[in-house]
């Protein structure tokens, strides 16, 4: 008797949701701090990576905690990436 193939499932739906969101350009971002998904988009990382940075305090950025939520300062993200507000370029 042959074994039936077990389908492998991926978390495609979560990634599609994450990729489908629209993000403002970092030099046009007017908020003092952004949420984890937005910060992850600009840093080209997954949101869970930033959550690990916050939990272990090992990353290049430290978020602020506001009512139990992480807020990533846009000024620190810009400084880390070397984005100039006047030109939007490095």
C-alpha positions as CSV (number, residue, x, y, z in Angstrom):
1,X,0.0,0.0,0.0
2,X,1.4,3.4,-1.0
3,X,1.6,6.2,1.4
4,X,-0.5,9.2,0.6
5,X,1.3,12.5,0.2
6,X,0.8,14.9,3.0
7,X,0.3,18.4,1.8
8,X,2.7,21.0,3.3
9,X,1.0,24.2,4.3
10,X,2.7,27.5,4.5
11,X,1.6,30.7,6.1
12,X,1.0,32.3,2.7
13,X,-2.1,34.2,3.8
14,X,-0.3,36.1,6.5
15,X,2.5,37.1,4.1
16,X,0.1,38.2,1.5
17,X,-1.7,40.4,4.1
18,X,1.7,41.8,5.1
19,X,2.8,42.6,1.5
20,X,-0.5,44.0,0.5
21,X,-0.3,47.0,2.9
22,X,0.8,50.3,1.6
23,X,3.6,52.1,3.4
24,X,4.5,55.8,3.1
25,X,8.1,56.6,2.0
26,X,10.3,56.9,5.1
27,X,11.3,60.5,4.2
28,X,7.6,61.4,4.0
29,X,6.6,59.7,7.3
30,X,5.3,62.4,9.6
31,X,4.6,60.3,12.7
32,X,7.0,60.4,15.6
33,X,6.9,56.6,15.9
34,X,5.6,53.8,13.7
35,X,4.2,50.4,14.5
36,X,6.2,47.2,14.2
37,X,5.0,46.3,10.7
38,X,5.8,49.7,9.2
39,X,9.3,49.7,10.9
40,X,9.9,46.1,9.6
41,X,9.0,47.2,6.1
42,X,11.4,50.1,6.1
43,X,14.2,48.0,7.6
44,X,13.6,45.1,5.2
45,X,13.0,42.7,8.1
46,X,10.1,40.6,9.3
47,X,8.0,42.0,12.1
48,X,8.9,39.1,14.3
49,X,12.6,40.0,14.0
50,X,11.8,43.5,15.5
51,X,9.7,41.9,18.2
52,X,12.7,39.7,19.1
53,X,15.0,42.8,19.1
54,X,12.6,44.5,21.5
55,X,12.2,41.5,23.8
56,X,15.9,40.6,24.0
57,X,17.1,44.2,23.7
58,X,19.7,43.1,21.2
59,X,18.8,45.0,18.0
60,X,20.1,48.3,16.6
61,X,16.9,50.1,17.7
62,X,15.0,50.2,20.9
63,X,11.3,50.8,20.7
64,X,9.2,52.7,23.2
65,X,6.4,50.7,24.8
66,X,3.1,52.6,24.9
67,X,0.2,50.7,26.6
68,X,1.9,47.4,25.9
69,X,2.5,48.2,22.2
70,X,5.8,48.8,20.5
71,X,6.4,52.2,18.9
72,X,9.6,52.5,16.8
73,X,10.9,56.1,16.5
74,X,11.1,57.2,12.9
75,X,14.1,59.4,13.6
76,X,16.1,56.4,14.8
77,X,15.0,54.4,11.8
78,X,16.1,57.2,9.5
79,X,19.4,57.6,11.3
80,X,20.0,53.8,11.1
81,X,19.4,53.8,7.3
82,X,21.1,57.1,6.7
83,X,18.0,58.8,5.2
84,X,18.3,62.6,4.9
85,X,15.0,64.3,5.4
86,X,15.8,67.1,2.9
87,X,16.5,64.9,0.0
88,X,15.2,61.5,1.0
89,X,18.6,60.0,-0.1
90,X,21.5,58.6,1.8
